[in-house]
């Protein structure tokens, strides 16, 4: 048996200490090593798919990317128009009201408030004017687009 070392003689280094495993340590579990695997009677075996899910990547920041994107999205501030410009817009709307039966072509730029944060966007729509609803204060186009009169900052038409 020269050249073959028994496990009892093998030394292992742990930190600065040299550990020596005895013959008894090596054979400590010989009495149970070949027993069948225990199966619980009260807890059913976990399905393989569920076992795999335990080791799936954990996404702690699931909506972080969406939040960053939303924060970086730019909105515009509402432009406060002065009284002289309001008067010009009112004259254009009065002219359109008188000639509404002709269904004139209209182009209106108006403010649409953002639903998620302060500010919004300016949108320009074009189409034929169907009616001006004074009660709801909206321009209604033939394609059923509604433009809030109080949000309009520019309006152009073939009749005014």
N, C-alpha and C positions, 0 to 999 in steps of 0.2 A: 504494500500500500504506500509505497513511497511515491511522491508526486501527487497523490490524491489526499486532499485535506478534508477532514470531516467538518460538518457545519458547527459542531461543538468547538472546534478549534478556530473557527473564522472570527475575526475581529472586525467590527464596523465602527467607523468614526462618527460620532454625533457631537457636533460642536467641537469642543476641545477634549471631550472624553472619548476614550476607546471603550466600546461596549463589547462584551463577549456573551454570545448566546450559548446557553447550556443545552445539553441533550434533552433535558426535561422541557425547556421552553419550546423546542422544536416539536415535540410530541404532545404538547399540552392539549390539543384538540383532536387527537386521533380517535377518540371515542364518538365524536359527533360528525366528523368530516364526511362520512359516506351516508348519512341519514337522508331520507327524501326531504325535499323542500316543503316547508309548512304552507298549507293553504287554509286561510281563515274561513270559518263557517259563518261568521257574522258580516264580514265585509266582502262584497263581490269583487272579483278581479277587475281592475281598471282596463277599459278598452285601449287598444294600441294608439288610436287617434288622440285620445285624451292624454295618454302618457307622452306622446310627441308634443302636444300643446304645452306641456310643462316646460319644455326646452325651447319654445318658439321665442323669437326676439321680442323684447318688451319695448313697446312704443310709448314712452312716458309723455312725449310731446306730440300727441296725435293731431291736434289742431293748431299747433304752433305755426306751421307753414302758412296756413290760411290766415291766421292772425297777423303775421308779418306782411303778407300780401295786402290785407285790408288796410293796415296802417300805412303802407307805402302808397296806396291809391290816393291820388290827388283829387281834391274837390275845389270848386271855385266859390268865392264869396259872392253873396248877393250884391248886385250893384244898386245903390240907391239913386234913383233918377230925380233930377230937380223939377221944380214946378213948371218951368217953361217947357221942358220935354214932355211932362205929363199932359200939358195943354195940347201939344202937337199930336200926341198919341190919341187923345180924346177926340180931336177934330177928325183924324183919320177913321176912328171907330164910328163916329157919327156919319161920315160920308159912306162908309161901308153899310151901315144900318139902313140908310136910305136906298141903297142900290143892291140890297141883299137878294131881291128877286131875280136879278141877272146872274146870280151865282158867279161873282167875280173871282179870279185867281188871286190867292192871298199867300203871302209868305210872312210868317211870324216867328220871332225869336223870343223865347221865354225861359224863365228859370224853373228848373225841376229840383226841389229839395232832395237831398240824399236821405235815405231811410235809416242808414247806419251811423252816420256821423255828421258833424256840423258842415254846412256848405251844401253844394250841389253841383249841377251842371247846366249850362245854357244849351238849349236845343232849338233848332230851326226846323219848322215844318212848312210844307207848301201844299196847296190843294185848292179846290173850289169851295167857297164859303157857302154853307147850307143855311145857317142862321146864326144870330147872335142872341143867346139866352141871357137876358138882362137879370132875371131872377137868380140864376145860378152863377152869373158873371163869367160865362165861357163863350168862346167862339166854337161853333160846331162846323166841321168841314164835311163834305159829302162822303168821305171815307170813314166817318164817325169819329175822327180824331177830335178831342176836346182840348182847347187851349185856354187856361185860366187868364182872364183879362188882367187881373191884378199882378200877374207875373210877367206880362209882356214888356219888353224893353225896346223892341223894334217891330214895326209892321209895314209891309209894302204890298201894294196892290196895283192892278191895272186901272182901277177907277179913282184912286186917290193919290 
